[in-house]
Structure formats: C-alpha cells, structure tokens
C-alpha cells in the first residue's frame, strides 16, 4: 500500500502543491479535448461519480468490473439537477441549462421523474475508455514522482 509521509509532505509542500496542480490540469486537459466546455465536463464527471458511488463501497461482481458490460440502472444511485449542482458547485439554473445541452447532444438522458443519467452505452464508447487509459497513465506518472520525492511511501502492506 501507499502511505503519505506527513513530514516529507510538509517539508516539500511547494513541490507537492505543484505536482497536484499539474496532475489536476493534465486530468482536466484530457477531458477538455472531446467535451470542450468545462462545466459540461464537471457535469459528466459528477453524474458518473454520483451514479456509481455505491458501486465503490460494495463488492462488485466480476461480470460488472469491466466497463464493457453496462450496470443495470437499479444498481446505480439516482442523479438529479440538485445533486449535480451540489457536486459541481454550479447553481441549479446553470446546471439545468448545461444538462439540457448534454441531453440535446445525446450524452445525457432525462427521465420523466427528473432524474438524469449518462446515455445508454456512453461508458462503453471509445472516447471515455481512451480518456480513462490516458488518465491512468497520468496518475501513474504523478504517483512515481511523489514516490521519488518521498511524499508517498510504499509500505509493503497488502490492501
């Protein structure tokens, strides 16, 4: 497992701050390429995180661990404009306008009960899969830098 060395992170706080800022920008840059609008990116990320949050707290069956297989909607947490606004920091009206644009673009589906979800098959499209692969590489690079800096340390413990 990885652990944070509190002393090293305090002593190297400037370097740590720059590494985290760089990581955040690189991750956002990857999302900005296909989606352009930062608010839309935040909404898509919020919807994915909200809907899938409970999947990270339970045992996820092997058949659903691969994103190629869609998760049944009843396994996901419902998402609405209020939860999107809270998660993104956008006001509700801005979130509503942006969600409506995403609906018109076919990225988001709005249900009669007011819930919204990413369109069926969105997670299985090549663009999100390529983004995840690219972001994993960015995360790997930054993690290795933080290990070299001594801010993160490998404990050798298993999860």
Steps between C-alpha positions, in 0.01 A plus 500: 500500500595860465518734796549875527812608685364798694844639580621480139173644371537798735870548418432472127161671500587731208610210280199296613264788418653539155477126430133489605420814298672349198316170547165679520570704188616195303190306601271790409684548169419142401128560564504838328616352168172327408256711702647855482268663757637473856152515659384211280806301600424562867138391448600178321755419771250582775235280341741208468624543858153541651346210308790264564596601854331211676672255262831600660373414849379148428636189341455540128443169327767400252255527211453873570862592570567549128342822374415322175202350680243762599380509860122460545344837591353363823857447627587868451428796725239733346636834383304826464567869444532570873765231548687621191490861619623398846780284360625755247441825685293627206176675581193293420398710197844472341499126566155472341607690185819295464317171560244596234785559252643159587154347449478667157847363416387148592748465787242522779150357533233678705229285655139604572569493876773764465795265532775515243757246393771459245351363182497121464831385358683827576747329735566235238591751226865524397545862612437444873706180494793677334468784754515258791810330357671835446408618847628181657836564334499857635420371848778239475753766400401733784498217754853403395611865535351520851672173592834640376433821696446292815150641554343162430656185634442138421415320824508149359168425670225340300162666464 
